Amino acid sequence: MPPPILYYVRHGETDWNVEGRLQGRRDIPLNARGRAQAAHCGEILRDLFAREGRQAADYNYVSSPLGRASGTMEIVRAALGLPAAGYKKEPQLAEIFFGDWEGFTLAELRERDPGRLAAREHDKWRFIPPGGESYEAVSFRMRDWYAGLDRDAVVTAHGGTARALIAHLGITPAAAAPLYDIGQGVVYVFTGKTLTRYS
């Protein structure tokens, strides 16, 4: 039996994205552009499903519990003509935890914590921010979540969780995964070890 297909949407833009702040587990809401990006992703999904001859109700729907992801999911579902509340919130899909660094920009951290920021640049995959977690740790929880899937799913989550999944599935080497660009307003389709981007 082939692995489930994932239609993966990174949450829409927030004001902290615009400012370049590390969000992690901070629950920053979507801004107006983020809500428009979410609606656009719903339209992309509607077109993909029509092309595949499937109905929106044929899929599981699962989101990170953080508001920017669940808000994206509700907008996506509305664009698909589905009730807003018909999805599951999955704690394993929460964004990578940046610990004490959350709320700071990289420029601010270069002044406050230059040694550790340099260590992060040297090995982003294994680096653990103070009080936080590494991409490697995120990949373990994404591995466990992915192993539990039993049907094709629409997912709204985060850039960090997408990168961890990309590494887990062998789409790119682990060391390169933290550098993988995960855009907003884009649908990523995971089909086994193949990743296709629709915008």
ZIHU-V318907 format. One line per field, one symbol per residue. burial: I if it has 9 or more other ideal C-beta (glycine too) atoms within 8 Angstrom, else O. Layout:
burial = ???
This chain:
burial = OOOIIIIIIIIIIIOIIOOOIIIIIOOIOIIOOIIIIIIIIIIIIIOIIOOOOOOIOOIIIIIIIIIIIIIIIIIIIIIIOIOOOOIOIIOOIIIIIIIOIIOIIIOOIIOOIIOIIOIIOOOIIOIIIIOIIIIIIIIOIIIIIIOOIOOIIIIIIIOIIIIIIIIIIOIOOIOOIOOIOIOIIIIIIIOOOOIOIIO
